[in-house]
Amino acid sequence: MKRIIFPMFYLSAALLFACTNCTQTAETAKENKAIFIIVDGISADILESVDTPNIDRIIEQGAYSRGWLGGKAGRYSQSPTVSAVGYNHVITGVWSNKHNVYDNDIESPNYNYWNIFRLFKHNYPEKPVAIYSSWLDNRTKLAGDGLPEAGGITIDIHYDGFDVDTLAFPHDYGYVQKIDDHVSNMAAQSISADAPYLSWVYLWYPDDTGHRYGEVEEHFESIKVADEQVGRIWDAVQYRMENYNEDWLLLITTDHGRRLPDGSGHGGQSERERTIWLVSSNADMNRFFQGGHPPVTSVYQTVSRFLGLEVPPSLKKELDGIPLIGDVSISDADAYFNEDEQVIDLTWTAWENDGNVRIHIAITNEFRSGGEDAYELVAEVPLTDGRASIDVSNMQSDFYKIAIEARHNTVNSWVIIKNE
């Protein structure tokens, strides 16, 4: 091999250029990864009053907002404020009228509304995903791990089933806390070592104490325990970001509030049961997160946007959340049928000052059974109008699905005449 001798000036300049390029490449080549944690059954006002130093340090560098769940109260999408129902709102991005989970039995979930793991695997089939859960059904029933009807996807990494492992975790006093401790430890270890691209952690203990004692000191202490568990998971995420070329989004939420007067129950439609909270490790949340009272279904679209997932157009028209990062154009779509005038009156909230919305209507619901709906473009109006009246006298039906497409996101609403 010939030896080539460069003058020192040129060699130093070349190394400096190469090093600069390496830094730029490293910065631009960061891999995005996301994790969401559902801590069961903590009312927003209680979370805000209990000492939670670990959640607080995430909020200090990120963001916090109250939010809501339960669908449209008294309307077609009203959903019980029950645990499994709430989890499924998060992982599917839709309400119960679509995902078809109305209780903790999870008898016949509708997997045609792809959960976030199926969407991820549709985009990146070889990249690993993970579930760390104190409740086995989250993976086997809600995510549908390995089920053909759920797309046959595989949850590559999972630590769960401890709720049914009565040998390792006999159901004596405090067993739920022990399970959550184990799950959070396994999650932290796995995130540090395996670094899955998409992860779900579920912690159970605060809901257990809420049912047993109500919102008293035992419940408050269980929230502090959950905060410690969240802290060890956050430490693992920070380890990955500090030592690997990765950028992580951590979202934390709950699945329902609790019913007054004592907080021992939930499941109804009171404002306190429907009020939830959202924590983000990302400080750059959009205007809707900061001022729009986001629904819990928004976790789905926020994670998918952060991970750069392509959402099939037909699924995009079904999603009931709003992205909480990046630009957003529109939210809070609603629709009512005016029988006298044979029109559908639409309203929405605009988050931009220009542009149009395209209004599409379908009178079928084939998506529910795995098919496609034939939407008709019926109007295009300025976004800032915030309303439109659509003549449907030539589209006679007792059911209408309306998708309102704006520049940065799409929202939807239904009209069911026989039930409204």
C-alpha positions as CSV (number, residue, x, y, z in Angstrom):
1,M,0.0,0.0,0.0
2,K,1.3,3.4,-0.9
3,R,1.7,5.8,1.9
4,I,0.2,9.2,1.2
5,I,1.4,12.1,3.2
6,F,-0.8,15.2,3.5
7,P,0.4,18.5,4.7
8,M,-0.9,18.9,8.3
9,F,-3.2,21.9,7.5
10,Y,-5.0,19.9,4.9
11,L,-5.2,16.8,7.1
12,S,-6.6,18.8,10.0
13,A,-9.1,20.5,7.7
14,A,-10.2,17.1,6.2
15,L,-10.7,15.6,9.7
16,L,-12.6,18.6,10.9
17,F,-14.9,18.4,7.8
18,A,-15.4,14.6,8.3
19,C,-16.1,15.0,12.0
20,T,-18.6,17.8,11.3
21,N,-20.3,15.6,8.7
22,C,-20.4,12.7,11.2
23,T,-22.1,14.9,13.8
24,Q,-24.7,16.1,11.3
25,T,-25.3,12.6,10.0
26,A,-25.7,11.3,13.6
27,E,-28.2,14.1,14.3
28,T,-30.3,13.5,11.2
29,A,-30.2,9.7,11.6
30,K,-31.7,9.5,15.0
31,E,-34.3,6.8,15.3
32,N,-37.7,7.8,16.8
33,K,-39.1,5.5,19.4
34,A,-42.3,5.8,21.5
35,I,-43.7,4.5,24.7
36,F,-47.0,5.1,26.3
37,I,-47.9,4.3,29.9
38,I,-51.5,3.8,31.2
39,V,-51.7,4.2,35.0
40,D,-55.1,2.9,35.9
41,G,-57.8,4.9,37.6
42,I,-56.3,8.2,38.8
43,S,-58.6,11.3,38.7
44,A,-57.0,14.4,37.3
45,D,-57.5,16.5,40.4
46,I,-56.0,13.8,42.6
47,L,-52.9,13.5,40.4
48,E,-52.5,17.2,40.6
49,S,-52.6,17.2,44.4
50,V,-50.4,14.2,45.2
51,D,-46.6,14.5,45.4
52,T,-45.3,12.8,42.2
53,P,-41.7,13.9,41.7
54,N,-40.9,11.6,38.8
55,I,-44.0,12.6,36.8
56,D,-43.2,16.2,37.7
57,R,-39.7,16.0,36.2
58,I,-41.1,14.6,33.0
59,I,-43.6,17.5,32.9
60,E,-40.8,20.0,33.7
61,Q,-39.1,19.1,30.4
62,G,-42.3,18.2,28.6
63,A,-46.0,19.2,29.0
64,Y,-49.2,18.4,30.9
65,S,-52.9,18.8,30.0
66,R,-56.2,17.6,31.3
67,G,-58.2,15.7,28.7
68,W,-61.4,13.6,28.4
69,L,-62.8,10.3,27.3
70,G,-66.1,8.5,27.0
71,G,-67.2,9.6,23.5
72,K,-70.0,12.0,22.9
73,A,-72.1,11.8,26.0
74,G,-75.7,10.7,25.3
75,R,-74.9,10.2,21.6
76,Y,-73.8,7.4,19.3
77,S,-70.2,7.2,20.6
78,Q,-70.9,7.3,24.3
79,S,-68.5,4.8,25.9
80,P,-68.4,3.5,29.5
81,T,-65.6,4.9,31.7
82,V,-64.3,1.4,32.4
83,S,-60.8,0.2,32.3
84,A,-60.5,-2.1,29.3
85,V,-62.7,0.3,27.3
86,G,-60.3,3.2,28.2
87,Y,-57.2,1.1,27.2
88,N,-58.8,0.4,23.8
89,H,-59.5,4.0,23.2
90,V,-55.8,4.6,23.6
91,I,-54.5,1.8,21.4
92,T,-57.2,2.1,18.6
93,G,-57.8,5.9,18.5
94,V,-61.5,5.4,18.3
95,W,-64.5,5.2,20.7
96,S,-66.6,2.1,21.6
97,N,-69.1,2.5,18.8
98,K,-66.2,1.5,16.5
99,H,-63.8,-0.8,18.5
100,N,-66.8,-2.6,20.1
101,V,-65.3,-2.9,23.7
102,Y,-67.9,-1.9,26.3
103,D,-66.6,-3.7,29.4
104,N,-63.7,-5.6,30.9
105,D,-64.9,-8.9,29.4
106,I,-63.7,-7.9,25.9
107,E,-66.0,-10.3,24.2
108,S,-65.8,-9.3,20.6
109,P,-63.4,-6.4,19.8
110,N,-63.6,-5.1,16.3
111,Y,-60.1,-5.5,15.0
112,N,-60.9,-3.7,11.7
113,Y,-60.1,-0.5,13.5
114,W,-56.3,-1.2,13.6
115,N,-54.6,-0.8,16.9
116,I,-51.4,1.1,17.0
117,F,-49.3,-2.1,17.0
118,R,-50.9,-3.3,13.9
119,L,-50.5,0.1,12.2
120,F,-46.8,0.1,13.2
121,K,-46.2,-3.5,11.9
122,H,-48.0,-2.5,8.6
123,N,-45.3,0.2,8.2
124,Y,-42.3,-1.6,9.8
125,P,-43.0,-5.4,9.9
126,E,-39.4,-6.2,11.1
127,K,-39.1,-3.7,13.9
128,P,-39.8,-5.0,17.4
129,V,-42.7,-3.8,19.6
130,A,-43.4,-4.5,23.2
131,I,-46.1,-4.7,25.9
132,Y,-45.3,-4.7,29.6
133,S,-48.5,-5.2,31.4
134,S,-50.0,-6.2,34.8
135,W,-53.1,-7.6,32.9
136,L,-52.7,-10.4,30.3
137,D,-55.8,-9.4,28.3
138,N,-54.2,-6.2,27.2
139,R,-51.9,-8.2,24.8
140,T,-54.0,-11.3,24.1
141,K,-57.4,-9.7,23.6
142,L,-57.0,-6.0,23.0
143,A,-53.9,-6.0,20.9
144,G,-54.9,-9.4,19.5
145,D,-51.3,-10.8,19.6
146,G,-51.1,-13.5,16.9
147,L,-54.8,-13.5,16.1
148,P,-55.6,-13.7,12.4
149,E,-58.6,-11.4,12.8
150,A,-56.2,-8.8,14.3
151,G,-53.9,-9.0,11.4
152,G,-51.7,-11.8,12.7
153,I,-49.2,-9.4,14.2
154,T,-46.7,-10.5,16.8
155,I,-45.9,-8.5,19.9
156,D,-42.2,-9.3,19.8
157,I,-41.4,-8.5,23.5
158,H,-43.9,-9.0,26.3
159,Y,-43.8,-9.3,30.0
160,D,-47.3,-10.0,31.3
161,G,-49.5,-12.7,32.6
162,F,-48.6,-12.1,36.2
163,D,-52.2,-11.5,37.1
164,V,-53.0,-15.1,36.4
165,D,-49.7,-16.5,37.8
166,T,-50.9,-17.2,41.3
167,L,-47.8,-19.2,42.2
168,A,-45.4,-16.3,41.7
169,F,-48.0,-13.8,42.7
170,P,-50.5,-15.3,45.1
171,H,-53.6,-13.1,45.4
172,D,-53.0,-12.0,49.0
173,Y,-52.8,-8.5,50.4
174,G,-50.7,-6.2,48.2
175,Y,-50.2,-8.6,45.3
176,V,-51.2,-5.9,42.7
177,Q,-48.5,-3.6,43.9
178,K,-46.0,-6.5,43.6
179,I,-47.1,-7.2,40.1
180,D,-46.7,-3.5,39.1
181,D,-43.3,-3.4,40.7
182,H,-42.3,-6.5,38.7
183,V,-43.7,-5.1,35.4
184,S,-42.0,-1.7,35.8
185,N,-38.7,-3.4,36.6
186,M,-38.9,-5.7,33.6
187,A,-40.0,-2.7,31.4
188,A,-37.0,-0.6,32.5
189,Q,-34.6,-3.5,31.9
190,S,-36.0,-4.3,28.5
191,I,-36.2,-0.7,27.3
192,S,-32.5,-0.3,28.4
193,A,-31.4,-3.4,26.6
194,D,-33.9,-4.1,23.8
195,A,-35.1,-0.6,23.0
196,P,-38.3,-1.6,21.1
197,Y,-39.6,0.9,18.7
198,L,-43.1,1.1,20.2
199,S,-44.0,0.1,23.8
200,W,-47.0,0.0,26.1
201,V,-46.7,-0.2,29.8
202,Y,-49.8,-0.8,32.0
203,L,-49.8,-0.2,35.8
204,W,-52.8,-1.4,37.8
205,Y,-52.3,-0.6,41.5
206,P,-53.9,2.9,41.8
207,D,-57.2,1.6,40.5
208,D,-57.0,-1.4,42.9
209,T,-56.7,0.9,45.9
210,G,-59.4,3.2,44.5
211,H,-61.9,0.4,44.5
212,R,-60.8,-1.0,47.9
213,Y,-60.6,2.3,49.9
214,G,-61.8,5.2,47.8
215,E,-59.8,8.3,47.3
216,V,-58.1,8.3,50.7
217,E,-54.6,8.0,52.0
218,E,-54.1,4.4,50.8
219,H,-55.0,5.5,47.3
220,F,-52.7,8.5,47.4
221,E,-49.8,6.3,48.5
222,S,-50.5,3.9,45.6
223,I,-50.1,6.9,43.2
224,K,-46.7,7.7,44.8
225,V,-45.8,4.0,44.2
226,A,-46.8,4.3,40.6
227,D,-44.8,7.5,40.3
228,E,-41.7,5.6,41.5
229,Q,-42.4,2.9,38.8
230,V,-42.8,5.6,36.1
231,G,-39.5,7.1,37.3
232,R,-37.5,3.9,36.7
233,I,-39.1,3.5,33.2
234,W,-38.2,7.2,32.4
235,D,-34.7,6.6,33.6
236,A,-34.4,3.8,31.1
237,V,-35.7,6.0,28.3
238,Q,-33.2,8.7,29.3
239,Y,-30.4,6.1,29.3
240,R,-31.2,5.2,25.7
241,M,-31.3,8.8,24.6
242,E,-28.0,9.7,26.3
243,N,-26.1,6.6,25.0
244,Y,-27.7,5.8,21.7
245,N,-28.7,7.8,18.6
246,E,-32.4,7.7,19.6
247,D,-35.2,10.2,20.2
248,W,-38.0,9.0,22.4
249,L,-41.6,10.2,23.0
250,L,-43.1,9.2,26.4
251,L,-46.8,9.7,26.9
252,I,-48.6,8.9,30.2
253,T,-52.3,8.9,30.8
254,T,-55.1,7.2,32.7
255,D,-58.1,5.2,31.5
256,H,-60.9,7.0,33.5
257,G,-61.5,9.3,36.4
258,R,-63.5,8.3,39.5
259,R,-67.0,8.9,40.7
260,L,-67.9,11.1,43.6
261,P,-68.5,11.3,46.5
262,D,-65.8,8.8,47.6
263,G,-64.0,7.8,44.4
264,S,-64.5,4.1,44.9
265,G,-66.3,3.6,41.6
266,H,-66.4,4.6,38.0
267,G,-68.1,3.6,34.7
268,G,-70.6,6.5,34.3
269,Q,-70.7,9.7,32.4
270,S,-70.1,12.3,35.1
271,E,-67.6,15.0,34.2
272,R,-65.1,13.7,36.8
273,E,-65.3,10.1,35.5
274,R,-64.8,11.5,31.9
275,T,-61.9,13.8,32.8
276,I,-58.4,12.3,32.3
277,W,-54.9,13.7,32.1
278,L,-52.0,13.5,29.6
279,V,-48.3,13.9,30.3
280,S,-45.7,14.2,27.5
281,S,-42.0,14.2,27.6
282,N,-42.0,16.4,24.5
283,A,-42.3,20.1,25.3
284,D,-43.1,20.9,21.7
285,M,-46.8,20.1,21.8
286,N,-49.2,21.8,19.5
287,R,-51.8,24.5,20.1
288,F,-54.5,21.9,20.4
289,F,-52.8,20.1,23.2
290,Q,-52.2,23.4,25.0
291,G,-55.7,24.7,24.6
292,G,-58.0,22.1,23.1
293,H,-58.8,19.7,25.9
294,P,-57.6,16.7,24.0
295,P,-59.4,13.3,24.0
296,V,-57.5,10.3,25.1
297,T,-57.9,8.9,21.5
298,S,-55.3,11.4,20.5
299,V,-52.5,9.3,21.9
300,Y,-52.9,7.0,18.8
301,Q,-52.4,9.8,16.2
302,T,-49.7,11.5,18.3
303,V,-47.6,8.3,18.4
304,S,-48.2,7.5,14.8
305,R,-47.1,11.0,13.7
306,F,-44.0,10.9,15.9
307,L,-43.0,7.5,14.4
308,G,-43.8,8.6,10.9
309,L,-46.4,5.9,10.3
310,E,-48.5,6.0,7.1
311,V,-52.2,5.7,8.0
312,P,-54.4,4.1,5.3
313,P,-56.8,6.7,4.0
314,S,-59.9,4.7,4.9
315,L,-58.7,4.4,8.5
316,K,-57.8,8.1,8.7
317,K,-61.4,8.9,8.1
318,E,-62.4,6.8,11.2
319,L,-59.9,8.0,13.8
320,D,-61.5,10.0,16.7
321,G,-58.4,11.8,18.0
322,I,-56.3,14.8,17.1
323,P,-52.5,14.7,16.7
324,L,-50.9,16.5,19.7
325,I,-47.6,17.2,18.0
326,G,-47.0,19.0,14.7
327,D,-49.5,21.2,12.8
328,V,-53.2,20.7,13.3
329,S,-56.0,22.3,11.3
330,I,-59.3,21.2,12.7
331,S,-60.9,19.5,15.8
332,D,-64.3,18.9,17.5
333,A,-66.4,17.9,14.5
334,D,-70.1,17.5,15.2
335,A,-73.1,16.8,13.1
336,Y,-76.9,17.1,13.5
337,F,-79.7,16.2,11.1
338,N,-82.3,18.9,10.4
339,E,-85.3,16.9,9.4
340,D,-87.4,19.9,8.3
341,E,-84.9,21.1,5.8
342,Q,-83.3,17.8,5.0
343,V,-79.8,19.0,5.8
344,I,-76.9,18.0,8.0
345,D,-75.6,20.9,10.0
346,L,-71.9,20.5,10.7
347,T,-69.6,22.4,13.1
348,W,-65.9,22.3,13.9
349,T,-63.1,24.2,15.5
350,A,-60.5,25.8,13.3
351,W,-56.8,25.9,14.4
352,E,-55.6,27.7,11.3
353,N,-56.5,31.0,9.7
354,D,-56.6,29.9,6.1
355,G,-57.3,27.0,3.8
356,N,-60.4,25.0,3.0
357,V,-62.0,21.8,4.3
358,R,-63.4,19.1,2.1
359,I,-66.5,17.4,3.4
360,H,-67.1,13.8,2.5
361,I,-70.3,11.8,3.3
362,A,-70.9,8.1,3.2
363,I,-74.3,6.4,3.9
364,T,-72.7,3.0,4.5
365,N,-70.5,1.5,7.3
366,E,-68.7,-1.2,5.4
367,F,-65.5,-0.3,7.2
368,R,-66.9,-1.9,10.3
369,S,-66.8,-5.3,8.6
370,G,-63.5,-4.9,6.8
371,G,-64.8,-3.2,3.7
372,E,-64.6,0.2,2.1
373,D,-67.2,3.0,2.2
374,A,-68.0,5.0,-0.9
375,Y,-67.6,8.6,0.3
376,E,-69.0,11.4,-1.8
377,L,-67.3,14.8,-1.8
378,V,-70.3,17.1,-1.1
379,A,-68.7,20.5,-0.3
380,E,-65.5,22.5,0.0
381,V,-65.7,25.5,2.3
382,P,-63.3,27.8,4.2
383,L,-61.9,26.2,7.3
384,T,-62.5,29.4,9.3
385,D,-66.3,29.2,8.7
386,G,-66.4,26.6,11.4
387,R,-69.8,25.3,10.1
388,A,-71.6,24.1,7.0
389,S,-75.1,22.9,6.1
390,I,-75.2,20.0,3.6
391,D,-78.3,19.2,1.6
392,V,-78.9,15.4,1.8
393,S,-82.3,15.3,0.3
394,N,-80.8,13.2,-2.5
395,M,-79.0,10.9,-0.1
396,Q,-81.9,9.5,1.9
397,S,-80.6,7.4,4.7
398,D,-80.9,6.9,8.5
399,F,-77.1,6.8,8.8
400,Y,-74.4,9.2,7.6
401,K,-70.7,9.2,8.2
402,I,-69.1,12.6,7.6
403,A,-65.3,13.0,7.2
404,I,-64.0,16.6,7.2
405,E,-60.6,16.7,5.6
406,A,-58.3,19.7,6.3
407,R,-54.7,20.4,5.4
408,H,-53.1,18.8,8.4
409,N,-55.6,16.4,9.8
410,T,-59.1,14.8,9.3
411,V,-62.0,14.6,11.7
412,N,-65.3,12.8,11.5
413,S,-68.8,12.6,13.0
414,W,-71.8,10.3,12.5
415,V,-75.5,11.0,12.2
416,I,-77.8,8.1,13.3
417,I,-81.3,9.4,12.8
418,K,-83.2,6.6,14.5
419,N,-81.1,7.0,17.7
420,E,-80.4,10.7,17.8
